[in-house]
Structure formats: C-alpha cells, structure tokens
Amino acid sequence: MRNFRNLAVWQKSHSLVLALYALTARFPEAEYFGLAAQVRRAAICVPTKIAEGCSKESDTDFAKLLNIALGSVCEVEYTIILARDLKYISEADYQAMDAQINEVKRLLSGLITQMR
C-alpha cells in the first residue's frame, strides 16, 4: 500500500483545498449552499480519491481513481472561472488559484501516465 502523504500531487491538492476554503469563505452568503459548497466538494474529492487510490493493489485501479480526481480538479477549474466572472474573486485571486489548479492537473496527468 502506498502512503498518499508522500505523493507531491496529494500534498499540492491538499494545499489547493485549504486555499479554496479560505477563498470561498469570502463568497456572498447567498452562495454558501451554492457555488461555495460545489467548489469545496469538488476540491475535496481530489486528495480524497488520491488517498483512496493509494489503498488499491493494482496500478489500474489506482489510475481509475486518479482519473476521477482529474475530473474533479477540472470541475474546480470551471467553478473558479465562474467565481471570477461573477466577481466573487479578484483577477489576482483567480490567477493564483489557476496556477495551483494547473499544477495539480499536471502532476495528476503525469501520475496517471506512470500508472498505465
């Protein structure tokens, strides 16, 4: 069994979740059960699926869970675009989050390729 805490992609995705929680705390109150909840759920899925995948014995099963995580990080990517366009976050906040999101996507894609 792999230790998910040792994976750079898990560490980066965990940092992304923490940053998104701080960012979405500033969303309008009306979005607490809307966009804020949606982006948080999608973000949490990323390190969760990586951790779950580490428990799998086969690389194929691990890769399937990594693909789910990749889909979730793409969902986060869109919700952050939407938050920017709705003016819930600044362009600077968007750029910072986008950089973190793209780093997680790059690391996930590399690990998926390695598992295949």
N, CA, C and O atoms as a printed pandas DataFrame, in Angstrom:
     atom_number atom_name residue_name chain_id  residue_number  x_coord  y_coord  z_coord
0              1         N          MET        A               1    0.846   -1.176    0.000
1              2        CA          MET        A               1    0.000    0.000    0.000
2              3         C          MET        A               1    0.895    1.244    0.000
3              4         O          MET        A               1    1.861    1.334    0.758
4              5         N          ARG        A               2    0.552    2.193   -0.862
5              6        CA          ARG        A               2    1.307    3.449   -0.966
6              7         C          ARG        A               2    0.900    4.396    0.166
7              8         O          ARG        A               2   -0.216    4.318    0.680
8              9         N          ASN        A               3    1.806    5.277    0.544
9             10        CA          ASN        A               3    1.486    6.306    1.523
10            11         C          ASN        A               3    1.151    7.585    0.755
11            12         O          ASN        A               3    2.035    8.235    0.197
12            13         N          PHE        A               4   -0.134    7.935    0.734
13            14        CA          PHE        A               4   -0.570    9.088   -0.046
14            15         C          PHE        A               4    0.077   10.391    0.417
15            16         O          PHE        A               4    0.255   11.311   -0.381
16            17         N          ARG        A               5    0.424   10.475    1.678
17            18        CA          ARG        A               5    1.016   11.710    2.211
18            19         C          ARG        A               5    2.380   12.005    1.599
19            20         O          ARG        A               5    2.841   13.146    1.629
20            21         N          ASN        A               6    3.023   10.989    1.048
21            22        CA          ASN        A               6    4.331   11.172    0.424
22            23         C          ASN        A               6    4.253   11.637   -1.026
23            24         O          ASN        A               6    5.269   12.008   -1.615
24            25         N          LEU        A               7    3.060   11.620   -1.601
25            26        CA          LEU        A               7    2.900   12.000   -3.004
26            27         C          LEU        A               7    2.773   13.516   -3.138
27            28         O          LEU        A               7    1.948   14.143   -2.475
28            29         N          ALA        A               8    3.599   14.089   -4.003
29            30        CA          ALA        A               8    3.548   15.540   -4.239
30            31         C          ALA        A               8    2.164   15.968   -4.711
31            32         O          ALA        A               8    1.687   17.038   -4.333
32            33         N          VAL        A               9    1.515   15.147   -5.531
33            34        CA          VAL        A               9    0.195   15.507   -6.041
34            35         C          VAL        A               9   -0.839   15.557   -4.910
35            36         O          VAL        A               9   -1.732   16.404   -4.931
36            37         N          TRP        A              10   -0.728   14.673   -3.941
37            38        CA          TRP        A              10   -1.644   14.748   -2.797
38            39         C          TRP        A              10   -1.354   16.009   -1.982
39            40         O          TRP        A              10   -2.280   16.718   -1.588
40            41         N          GLN        A              11   -0.094   16.289   -1.732
41            42        CA          GLN        A              11    0.282   17.477   -0.956
42            43         C          GLN        A              11   -0.218   18.744   -1.634
43            44         O          GLN        A              11   -0.766   19.623   -0.968
44            45         N          LYS        A              12   -0.039   18.853   -2.944
45            46        CA          LYS        A              12   -0.485   20.029   -3.694
46            47         C          LYS        A              12   -2.002   20.124   -3.714
47            48         O          LYS        A              12   -2.558   21.216   -3.603
48            49         N          SER        A              13   -2.672   18.991   -3.854
49            50        CA          SER        A              13   -4.137   19.028   -3.890
50            51         C          SER        A              13   -4.712   19.356   -2.512
51            52         O          SER        A              13   -5.747   20.015   -2.416
52            53         N          HIS        A              14   -4.056   18.906   -1.458
53            54        CA          HIS        A              14   -4.484   19.260   -0.103
54            55         C          HIS        A              14   -4.318   20.770    0.111
55            56         O          HIS        A              14   -5.194   21.416    0.686
56            57         N          SER        A              15   -3.215   21.320   -0.343
57            58        CA          SER        A              15   -2.994   22.775   -0.253
58            59         C          SER        A              15   -4.052   23.538   -1.049
59            60         O          SER        A              15   -4.508   24.603   -0.634
60            61         N          LEU        A              16   -4.431   22.983   -2.188
61            62        CA          LEU        A              16   -5.479   23.596   -3.004
62            63         C          LEU        A              16   -6.803   23.645   -2.245
63            64         O          LEU        A              16   -7.499   24.661   -2.270
64            65         N          VAL        A              17   -7.147   22.563   -1.578
65            66        CA          VAL        A              17   -8.384   22.534   -0.780
66            67         C          VAL        A              17   -8.343   23.614    0.294
67            68         O          VAL        A              17   -9.310   24.354    0.471
68            69         N          LEU        A              18   -7.240   23.705    1.001
69            70        CA          LEU        A              18   -7.122   24.707    2.056
70            71         C          LEU        A              18   -7.268   26.123    1.499
71            72         O          LEU        A              18   -7.944   26.964    2.091
72            73         N          ALA        A              19   -6.635   26.374    0.367
73            74        CA          ALA        A              19   -6.724   27.695   -0.252
74            75         C          ALA        A              19   -8.148   27.997   -0.724
75            76         O          ALA        A              19   -8.624   29.125   -0.595
76            77         N          LEU        A              20   -8.822   26.988   -1.268
77            78        CA          LEU        A              20  -10.190   27.188   -1.734
78            79         C          LEU        A              20  -11.155   27.429   -0.576
79            80         O          LEU        A              20  -12.094   28.214   -0.705
80            81         N          TYR        A              21  -10.931   26.767    0.538
81            82        CA          TYR        A              21  -11.776   27.020    1.709
82            83         C          TYR        A              21  -11.632   28.471    2.157
83            84         O          TYR        A              21  -12.626   29.129    2.466
84            85         N          ALA        A              22  -10.409   28.965    2.192
85            86        CA          ALA        A              22  -10.182   30.358    2.587
86            87         C          ALA        A              22  -10.817   31.316    1.571
87            88         O          ALA        A              22  -11.426   32.317    1.950
88            89         N          LEU        A              23  -10.672   31.007    0.299
89            90        CA          LEU        A              23  -11.211   31.863   -0.747
90            91         C          LEU        A              23  -12.739   31.869   -0.734
91            92         O          LEU        A              23  -13.350   32.935   -0.815
92            93         N          THR        A              24  -13.354   30.709   -0.634
93            94        CA          THR        A              24  -14.815   30.628   -0.681
94            95         C          THR        A              24  -15.472   31.163    0.589
95            96         O          THR        A              24  -16.668   31.458    0.585
96            97         N          ALA        A              25  -14.723   31.291    1.656
97            98        CA          ALA        A              25  -15.264   31.897    2.876
98            99         C          ALA        A              25  -15.637   33.357    2.634
99           100         O          ALA        A              25  -16.429   33.933    3.379
100          101         N          ARG        A              26  -15.066   33.947    1.596
101          102        CA          ARG        A              26  -15.341   35.347    1.257
102          103         C          ARG        A              26  -16.461   35.487    0.223
103          104         O          ARG        A              26  -16.813   36.607   -0.146
104          105         N          PHE        A              27  -17.019   34.387   -0.244
105          106        CA          PHE        A              27  -18.127   34.455   -1.199
106          107         C          PHE        A              27  -19.346   35.072   -0.517
107          108         O          PHE        A              27  -19.437   35.070    0.711
108          109         N          PRO        A              28  -20.286   35.603   -1.311
109          110        CA          PRO        A              28  -21.525   36.128   -0.717
110          111         C          PRO        A              28  -22.245   35.032    0.080
111          112         O          PRO        A              28  -22.196   33.853   -0.270
112          113         N          GLU        A              29  -22.899   35.442    1.133
113          114        CA          GLU        A              29  -23.608   34.487    1.998
114          115         C          GLU        A              29  -24.621   33.650    1.213
115          116         O          GLU        A              29  -24.842   32.481    1.527
116          117         N          ALA        A              30  -25.226   34.245    0.209
117          118        CA          ALA        A              30  -26.217   33.532   -0.606
118          119         C          ALA        A              30  -25.602   32.340   -1.348
119          120         O          ALA        A              30  -26.323   31.440   -1.779
120          121         N          GLU        A              31  -24.290   32.333   -1.495
121          122        CA          GLU        A              31  -23.606   31.247   -2.208
122          123         C          GLU        A              31  -23.102   30.143   -1.282
123          124         O          GLU        A              31  -22.464   29.197   -1.745
124          125         N          TYR        A              32  -23.374   30.247    0.001
125          126        CA          TYR        A              32  -22.857   29.257    0.943
126          127         C          TYR        A              32  -23.277   27.836    0.563
127          128         O          TYR        A              32  -22.469   26.910    0.641
128          129         N          PHE        A              33  -24.527   27.662    0.156
129          130        CA          PHE        A              33  -25.002   26.334   -0.236
130          131         C          PHE        A              33  -25.001   26.148   -1.747
131          132         O          PHE        A              33  -25.459   25.124   -2.254
132          133         N          GLY        A              34  -24.488   27.135   -2.457
133          134        CA          GLY        A              34  -24.430   27.071   -3.906
134          135         C          GLY        A              34  -23.017   26.843   -4.398
135          136         O          GLY        A              34  -22.446   25.766   -4.228
136          137         N          LEU        A              35  -22.468   27.870   -5.006
137          138        CA          LEU        A              35  -21.155   27.759   -5.633
138          139         C          LEU        A              35  -20.053   27.421   -4.638
139          140         O          LEU        A              35  -19.170   26.621   -4.947
140          141         N          ALA        A              36  -20.089   28.013   -3.457
141          142        CA          ALA        A              36  -19.051   27.719   -2.455
142          143         C          ALA        A              36  -19.061   26.240   -2.080
143          144         O          ALA        A              36  -18.009   25.605   -2.008
144          145         N          ALA        A              37  -20.243   25.702   -1.845
145          146        CA          ALA        A              37  -20.345   24.282   -1.495
146          147         C          ALA        A              37  -19.902   23.397   -2.653
147          148         O          ALA        A              37  -19.241   22.380   -2.442
148          149         N          GLN        A              38  -20.262   23.779   -3.873
149          150        CA          GLN        A              38  -19.907   22.985   -5.053
150          151         C          GLN        A              38  -18.398   22.907   -5.249
151          152         O          GLN        A              38  -17.847   21.824   -5.451
152          153         N          VAL        A              39  -17.732   24.059   -5.189
153          154        CA          VAL        A              39  -16.281   24.071   -5.407
154          155         C          VAL        A              39  -15.567   23.348   -4.268
155          156         O          VAL        A              39  -14.557   22.686   -4.503
156          157         N          ARG        A              40  -16.064   23.460   -3.060
157          158        CA          ARG        A              40  -15.449   22.751   -1.936
158          159         C          ARG        A              40  -15.579   21.246   -2.099
159          160         O          ARG        A              40  -14.614   20.513   -1.881
160          161         N          ARG        A              41  -16.768   20.775   -2.481
161          162        CA          ARG        A              41  -16.965   19.324   -2.672
162          163         C          ARG        A              41  -16.039   18.792   -3.761
163          164         O          ARG        A              41  -15.403   17.751   -3.593
164          165         N          ALA        A              42  -15.970   19.513   -4.879
165          166        CA          ALA        A              42  -15.112   19.071   -5.983
166          167         C          ALA        A              42  -13.649   19.062   -5.565
167          168         O          ALA        A              42  -12.910   18.134   -5.895
168          169         N          ALA        A              43  -13.233   20.094   -4.839
169          170        CA          ALA        A              43  -11.834   20.181   -4.406
170          171         C          ALA        A              43  -11.481   19.059   -3.435
171          172         O          ALA        A              43  -10.419   18.447   -3.546
172          173         N          ILE        A              44  -12.359   18.794   -2.500
173          174        CA          ILE        A              44  -12.112   17.734   -1.514
174          175         C          ILE        A              44  -11.977   16.378   -2.194
175          176         O          ILE        A              44  -11.230   15.517   -1.728
176          177         N          CYS        A              45  -12.690   16.189   -3.283
177          178        CA          CYS        A              45  -12.650   14.911   -3.996
178          179         C          CYS        A              45  -11.247   14.591   -4.511
179          180         O          CYS        A              45  -10.874   13.422   -4.606
180          181         N          VAL        A              46  -10.480   15.607   -4.838
181          182        CA          VAL        A              46   -9.170   15.374   -5.458
182          183         C          VAL        A              46   -8.219   14.639   -4.505
183          184         O          VAL        A              46   -7.799   13.528   -4.829
184          185         N          PRO        A              47   -7.859   15.205   -3.347
185          186        CA          PRO        A              47   -6.952   14.465   -2.464
186          187         C          PRO        A              47   -7.594   13.207   -1.874
187          188         O          PRO        A              47   -6.901   12.251   -1.527
188          189         N          THR        A              48   -8.928   13.218   -1.766
189          190        CA          THR        A              48   -9.621   12.032   -1.247
190          191         C          THR        A              48   -9.459   10.842   -2.187
191          192         O          THR        A              48   -9.163    9.732   -1.744
192          193         N          LYS        A              49   -9.651   11.072   -3.478
193          194        CA          LYS        A              49   -9.513    9.979   -4.453
194          195         C          LYS        A              49   -8.063    9.527   -4.584
195          196         O          LYS        A              49   -7.795    8.348   -4.814
196          197         N          ILE        A              50   -7.129   10.465   -4.438
197          198        CA          ILE        A              50   -5.714   10.079   -4.460
198          199         C          ILE        A              50   -5.430    9.164   -3.267
199          200         O          ILE        A              50   -4.789    8.124   -3.416
200          201         N          ALA        A              51   -5.906    9.555   -2.094
201          202        CA          ALA        A              51   -5.702    8.736   -0.894
202          203         C          ALA        A              51   -6.358    7.363   -1.053
203          204         O          ALA        A              51   -5.761    6.342   -0.713
204          205         N          GLU        A              52   -7.577    7.345   -1.568
205          206        CA          GLU        A              52   -8.263    6.072   -1.783
206          207         C          GLU        A              52   -7.493    5.203   -2.771
207          208         O          GLU        A              52   -7.347    3.998   -2.566
208          209         N          GLY        A              53   -7.005    5.814   -3.832
209          210        CA          GLY        A              53   -6.249    5.071   -4.845
210          211         C          GLY        A              53   -5.001    4.427   -4.287
211          212         O          GLY        A              53   -4.597    3.351   -4.727
212          213         N          CYS        A              54   -4.393    5.082   -3.320
213          214        CA          CYS        A              54   -3.177    4.528   -2.708
214          215         C          CYS        A              54   -3.443    3.224   -1.980
215          216         O          CYS        A              54   -2.513    2.458   -1.723
216          217         N          SER        A              55   -4.695    2.960   -1.645
217          218        CA          SER        A              55   -5.020    1.717   -0.955
218          219         C          SER        A              55   -5.202    0.546   -1.923
219          220         O          SER        A              55   -5.277   -0.609   -1.503
220          221         N          LYS        A              56   -5.272    0.850   -3.208
221          222        CA          LYS        A              56   -5.504   -0.197   -4.205
222          223         C          LYS        A              56   -4.210   -0.934   -4.525
223          224         O          LYS        A              56   -3.133   -0.340   -4.572
224          225         N          GLU        A              57   -4.338   -2.224   -4.741
225          226        CA          GLU        A              57   -3.158   -3.034   -5.025
226          227         C          GLU        A              57   -2.724   -2.951   -6.478
227          228         O          GLU        A              57   -1.542   -3.102   -6.783
228          229         N          SER        A              58   -3.678   -2.710   -7.382
229          230        CA          SER        A              58   -3.298   -2.677   -8.798
230          231         C          SER        A              58   -3.146   -1.233   -9.279
231          232         O          SER        A              58   -3.863   -0.329   -8.849
232          233         N          ASP        A              59   -2.192   -1.053  -10.182
233          234        CA          ASP        A              59   -1.984    0.262  -10.777
234          235         C          ASP        A              59   -3.196    0.687  -11.596
235          236         O          ASP        A              59   -3.493    1.878  -11.688
236          237         N          THR        A              60   -3.891   -0.266  -12.186
237          238        CA          THR        A              60   -5.089    0.030  -12.978
238          239         C          THR        A              60   -6.169    0.653  -12.107
239          240         O          THR        A              60   -6.778    1.657  -12.478
240          241         N          ASP        A              61   -6.401    0.046  -10.936
241          242        CA          ASP        A              61   -7.401    0.594  -10.013
242          243         C          ASP        A              61   -6.983    1.971   -9.500
243          244         O          ASP        A              61   -7.815    2.867   -9.363
244          245         N          PHE        A              62   -5.708    2.130   -9.222
245          246        CA          PHE        A              62   -5.199    3.423   -8.771
246          247         C          PHE        A              62   -5.409    4.463   -9.872
247          248         O          PHE        A              62   -5.853    5.576   -9.590
248          249         N          ALA        A              63   -5.098    4.114  -11.115
249          250        CA          ALA        A              63   -5.250    5.041  -12.240
250          251         C          ALA        A              63   -6.704    5.468  -12.426
251          252         O          ALA        A              63   -6.970    6.621  -12.765
252          253         N          LYS        A              64   -7.653    4.543  -12.206
253          254        CA          LYS        A              64   -9.079    4.884  -12.329
254          255         C          LYS        A              64   -9.464    5.962  -11.320
255          256         O          LYS        A              64  -10.185    6.901  -11.658
256          257         N          LEU        A              65   -8.993    5.832  -10.099
257          258        CA          LEU        A              65   -9.295    6.832   -9.077
258          259         C          LEU        A              65   -8.581    8.151   -9.353
259          260         O          LEU        A              65   -9.111    9.220   -9.051
260          261         N          LEU        A              66   -7.389    8.080   -9.923
261          262        CA          LEU        A              66   -6.685    9.298  -10.305
262          263         C          LEU        A              66   -7.434   10.030  -11.421
263          264         O          LEU        A              66   -7.450   11.260  -11.459
264          265         N          ASN        A              67   -8.046    9.278  -12.317
265          266        CA          ASN        A              67   -8.854    9.887  -13.381
266          267         C          ASN        A              67  -10.077   10.595  -12.809
267          268         O          ASN        A              67  -10.463   11.658  -13.295
268          269         N          ILE        A              68  -10.681   10.018  -11.791
269          270        CA          ILE        A              68  -11.804   10.678  -11.121
270          271         C          ILE        A              68  -11.324   11.979  -10.483
271          272         O          ILE        A              68  -11.995   13.007  -10.568
272          273         N          ALA        A              69  -10.161   11.922   -9.846
273          274        CA          ALA        A              69   -9.579   13.124   -9.235
274          275         C          ALA        A              69   -9.314   14.189  -10.296
275          276         O          ALA        A              69   -9.543   15.374  -10.051
276          277         N          LEU        A              70   -8.837   13.783  -11.466
277          278        CA          LEU        A              70   -8.574   14.723  -12.549
278          279         C          LEU        A              70   -9.872   15.391  -13.013
279          280         O          LEU        A              70   -9.896   16.593  -13.279
280          281         N          GLY        A              71  -10.933   14.617  -13.105
281          282        CA          GLY        A              71  -12.234   15.199  -13.452
282          283         C          GLY        A              71  -12.676   16.219  -12.423
283          284         O          GLY        A              71  -13.224   17.264  -12.775
284          285         N          SER        A              72  -12.444   15.926  -11.163
285          286        CA          SER        A              72  -12.827   16.852  -10.102
286          287         C          SER        A              72  -12.012   18.135  -10.139
287          288         O          SER        A              72  -12.553   19.216   -9.906
288          289         N          VAL        A              73  -10.717   18.031  -10.430
289          290        CA          VAL        A              73   -9.909   19.249  -10.487
290          291         C          VAL        A              73  -10.325   20.102  -11.693
291          292         O          VAL        A              73  -10.227   21.328  -11.641
292          293         N          CYS        A              74  -10.780   19.478  -12.760
293          294        CA          CYS        A              74  -11.309   20.244  -13.898
294          295         C          CYS        A              74  -12.621   20.932  -13.507
295          296         O          CYS        A              74  -12.895   22.042  -13.964
296          297         N          GLU        A              75  -13.418   20.293  -12.683
297          298        CA          GLU        A              75  -14.633   20.915  -12.153
298          299         C          GLU        A              75  -14.268   22.137  -11.310
299          300         O          GLU        A              75  -14.905   23.184  -11.423
300          301         N          VAL        A              76  -13.257   22.004  -10.476
301          302        CA          VAL        A              76  -12.778   23.138   -9.677
302          303         C          VAL        A              76  -12.325   24.266  -10.600
303          304         O          VAL        A              76  -12.611   25.437  -10.350
304          305         N          GLU        A              77  -11.622   23.907  -11.658
305          306        CA          GLU        A              77  -11.135   24.908  -12.607
306          307         C          GLU        A              77  -12.293   25.741  -13.160
307          308         O          GLU        A              77  -12.214   26.968  -13.216
308          309         N          TYR        A              78  -13.368   25.060  -13.568
309          310        CA          TYR        A              78  -14.515   25.797  -14.096
310          311         C          TYR        A              78  -15.184   26.658  -13.020
311          312         O          TYR        A              78  -15.535   27.808  -13.284
312          313         N          THR        A              79  -15.361   26.126  -11.833
313          314        CA          THR        A              79  -16.062   26.893  -10.800
314          315         C          THR        A              79  -15.287   28.146  -10.408
315          316         O          THR        A              79  -15.885   29.150  -10.024
316          317         N          ILE        A              80  -13.975   28.094  -10.501
317          318        CA          ILE        A              80  -13.163   29.277  -10.206
318          319         C          ILE        A              80  -13.293   30.308  -11.342
319          320         O          ILE        A              80  -13.303   31.513  -11.088
320          321         N          ILE        A              81  -13.389   29.842  -12.562
321          322        CA          ILE        A              81  -13.665   30.757  -13.680
322          323         C          ILE        A              81  -15.008   31.452  -13.445
323          324         O          ILE        A              81  -15.125   32.668  -13.595
324          325         N          LEU        A              82  -16.014   30.663  -13.077
325          326        CA          LEU        A              82  -17.338   31.214  -12.816
326          327         C          LEU        A              82  -17.301   32.223  -11.670
327          328         O          LEU        A              82  -17.910   33.289  -11.762
328          329         N          ALA        A              83  -16.597   31.895  -10.606
329          330        CA          ALA        A              83  -16.490   32.812   -9.464
330          331         C          ALA        A              83  -15.843   34.125   -9.889
331          332         O          ALA        A              83  -16.263   35.196   -9.451
332          333         N          ARG        A              84  -14.833   34.047  -10.732
333          334        CA          ARG        A              84  -14.195   35.271  -11.246
334          335         C          ARG        A              84  -15.175   36.081  -12.081
335          336         O          ARG        A              84  -15.294   37.295  -11.916
336          337         N          ASP        A              85  -15.874   35.395  -12.981
337          338        CA          ASP        A              85  -16.798   36.087  -13.873
338          339         C          ASP        A              85  -17.988   36.691  -13.128
339          340         O          ASP        A              85  -18.559   37.688  -13.569
340          341         N          LEU        A              86  -18.355   36.089  -12.006
341          342        CA          LEU        A              86  -19.422   36.636  -11.156
342          343         C          LEU        A              86  -18.901   37.719  -10.211
343          344         O          LEU        A              86  -19.657   38.313   -9.443
344          345         N          LYS        A              87  -17.586   37.960  -10.289
345          346        CA          LYS        A              87  -16.922   38.979   -9.459
346          347         C          LYS        A              87  -16.897   38.614   -7.974
347          348         O          LYS        A              87  -16.871   39.492   -7.112
348          349         N          TYR        A              88  -16.904   37.302   -7.685
349          350        CA          TYR        A              88  -16.777   36.844   -6.301
350          351         C          TYR        A              88  -15.316   36.820   -5.872
351          352         O          TYR        A              88  -15.006   36.895   -4.683
352          353         N          ILE        A              89  -14.422   36.714   -6.852
353          354        CA          ILE        A              89  -12.985   36.742   -6.571
354          355         C          ILE        A              89  -12.309   37.716   -7.527
355          356         O          ILE        A              89  -12.805   37.985   -8.621
356          357         N          SER        A              90  -11.187   38.227   -7.098
357          358        CA          SER        A              90  -10.428   39.167   -7.931
358          359         C          SER        A              90   -9.657   38.420   -9.013
359          360         O          SER        A              90   -9.509   37.199   -8.956
360          361         N          GLU        A              91   -9.181   39.153   -9.977
361          362        CA          GLU        A              91   -8.360   38.561  -11.028
362          363         C          GLU        A              91   -7.074   37.977  -10.433
363          364         O          GLU        A              91   -6.608   36.922  -10.862
364          365         N          ALA        A              92   -6.506   38.672   -9.442
365          366        CA          ALA        A              92   -5.279   38.171   -8.799
366          367         C          ALA        A              92   -5.551   36.855   -8.079
367          368         O          ALA        A              92   -4.752   35.924   -8.168
368          369         N          ASP        A              93   -6.677   36.770   -7.362
369          370        CA          ASP        A              93   -7.038   35.511   -6.695
370          371         C          ASP        A              93   -7.269   34.412   -7.723
371          372         O          ASP        A              93   -6.856   33.269   -7.527
372          373         N          TYR        A              94   -7.932   34.767   -8.816
373          374        CA          TYR        A              94   -8.167   33.787   -9.874
374          375         C          TYR        A              94   -6.846   33.259  -10.420
375          376         O          TYR        A              94   -6.677   32.049  -10.566
376          377         N          GLN        A              95   -5.911   34.156  -10.722
377          378        CA          GLN        A              95   -4.621   33.749  -11.282
378          379         C          GLN        A              95   -3.870   32.822  -10.320
379          380         O          GLN        A              95   -3.277   31.829  -10.742
380          381         N          ALA        A              96   -3.899   33.151   -9.043
381          382        CA          ALA        A              96   -3.217   32.314   -8.045
382          383         C          ALA        A              96   -3.852   30.926   -7.971
383          384         O          ALA        A              96   -3.147   29.918   -7.921
384          385         N          MET        A              97   -5.181   30.876   -7.966
385          386        CA          MET        A              97   -5.865   29.578   -7.903
386          387         C          MET        A              97   -5.646   28.785   -9.184
387          388         O          MET        A              97   -5.446   27.571   -9.143
388          389         N          ASP        A              98   -5.684   29.468  -10.313
389          390        CA          ASP        A              98   -5.488   28.803  -11.593
390          391         C          ASP        A              98   -4.104   28.155  -11.663
391          392         O          ASP        A              98   -3.957   27.054  -12.193
392          393         N          ALA        A              99   -3.098   28.834  -11.130
393          394        CA          ALA        A              99   -1.747   28.261  -11.113
394          395         C          ALA        A              99   -1.706   26.995  -10.266
395          396         O          ALA        A              99   -1.094   26.004  -10.663
396          397         N          GLN        A             100   -2.354   27.019   -9.103
397          398        CA          GLN        A             100   -2.394   25.826   -8.252
398          399         C          GLN        A             100   -3.152   24.689   -8.931
399          400         O          GLN        A             100   -2.725   23.535   -8.890
400          401         N          ILE        A             101   -4.264   25.021   -9.546
401          402        CA          ILE        A             101   -5.079   24.020  -10.240
402          403         C          ILE        A             101   -4.271   23.371  -11.363
403          404         O          ILE        A             101   -4.272   22.148  -11.506
404          405         N          ASN        A             102   -3.590   24.180  -12.148
405          406        CA          ASN        A             102   -2.814   23.629  -13.259
406          407         C          ASN        A             102   -1.652   22.767  -12.783
407          408         O          ASN        A             102   -1.287   21.799  -13.451
408          409         N          GLU        A             103   -1.073   23.104  -11.644
409          410        CA          GLU        A             103   -0.001   22.269  -11.078
410          411         C          GLU        A             103   -0.554   20.902  -10.671
411          412         O          GLU        A             103    0.069   19.873  -10.933
412          413         N          VAL        A             104   -1.717   20.897  -10.034
413          414        CA          VAL        A             104   -2.335   19.624   -9.642
414          415         C          VAL        A             104   -2.695   18.811  -10.884
415          416         O          VAL        A             104   -2.468   17.601  -10.918
416          417         N          LYS        A             105   -3.254   19.461  -11.901
417          418        CA          LYS        A             105   -3.592   18.751  -13.139
418          419         C          LYS        A             105   -2.353   18.133  -13.777
419          420         O          LYS        A             105   -2.386   16.989  -14.231
420          421         N          ARG        A             106   -1.268   18.888  -13.810
421          422        CA          ARG        A             106   -0.021   18.390  -14.409
422          423         C          ARG        A             106    0.501   17.173  -13.643
423          424         O          ARG        A             106    0.885   16.169  -14.242
424          425         N          LEU        A             107    0.510   17.275  -12.323
425          426        CA          LEU        A             107    1.001   16.159  -11.504
426          427         C          LEU        A             107    0.100   14.932  -11.626
427          428         O          LEU        A             107    0.587   13.805  -11.715
428          429         N          LEU        A             108   -1.212   15.153  -11.631
429          430        CA          LEU        A             108   -2.142   14.027  -11.790
430          431         C          LEU        A             108   -1.955   13.351  -13.138
431          432         O          LEU        A             108   -1.900   12.124  -13.218
432          433         N          SER        A             109   -1.857   14.141  -14.192
433          434        CA          SER        A             109   -1.681   13.570  -15.536
434          435         C          SER        A             109   -0.403   12.747  -15.611
435          436         O          SER        A             109   -0.389   11.667  -16.203
436          437         N          GLY        A             110    0.660   13.252  -15.017
437          438        CA          GLY        A             110    1.920   12.506  -15.005
438          439         C          GLY        A             110    1.819   11.201  -14.249
439          440         O          GLY        A             110    2.343   10.177  -14.687
440          441         N          LEU        A             111    1.145   11.237  -13.115
441          442        CA          LEU        A             111    1.000   10.013  -12.322
442          443         C          LEU        A             111    0.095    9.003  -13.026
443          444         O          LEU        A             111    0.350    7.799  -12.984
444          445         N          ILE        A             112   -0.962    9.498  -13.674
445          446        CA          ILE        A             112   -1.839    8.602  -14.433
446          447         C          ILE        A             112   -1.052    7.915  -15.537
447          448         O          ILE        A             112   -1.194    6.708  -15.736
448          449         N          THR        A             113   -0.239    8.652  -16.247
449          450        CA          THR        A             113    0.591    8.093  -17.319
450          451         C          THR        A             113    1.541    7.038  -16.757
451          452         O          THR        A             113    1.738    5.980  -17.354
452          453         N          GLN        A             114    2.118    7.342  -15.610
453          454        CA          GLN        A             114    3.054    6.398  -14.961
454          455         C          GLN        A             114    2.340    5.112  -14.541
455          456         O          GLN        A             114    2.936    4.037  -14.606
456          457         N          MET        A             115    1.090    5.197  -14.117
457          458        CA          MET        A             115    0.351    4.021  -13.646
458          459         C          MET        A             115   -0.108    3.123  -14.777
459          460         O          MET        A             115   -0.411    1.951  -14.553
460          461         N          ARG        A             116   -0.163    3.652  -15.978
461          462        CA          ARG        A             116   -0.659    2.860  -17.121
462          463         C          ARG        A             116    0.392    1.975  -17.696
463          464         O          ARG        A             116    0.131    1.251  -18.657
